[in-house]
Amino acid sequence: MFESWFESGLEPEEIQGAVKQDGVLMIILKFKGQEEPVLIPATEVNQRIPQMVIKFYEERLYMPKSEDEDMKDWRRIPRGLDN
């Protein structure tokens, strides 16, 4: 068996989420050709596919559109509601 999913030869397809497990941030990652996503420590995912990680967080980051809006009101807006 391989030491890491990244050594399996499978290509990462999509980051589906992130969770904390026993105090460790884990990334829910789907690989092409696999039906079920797997949990991988964020530290490894950050090193192996940094651009996919950046895209994942950028898609979920809310920033006020103008300086007049309350800068303290940063929050996650569910996909589809962030027009």
PyMOL commands that set and color helices and strands:
alter all, ss='L'
color gray80, all
select helices_A, chain A and resi 5-8+42-48+50-60
alter helices_A, ss='H'
color red, helices_A
select strands_A, chain A and resi 12-21+24-31+38-41
alter strands_A, ss='S'
color yellow, strands_A
deselect
rebuild
show_as cartoon
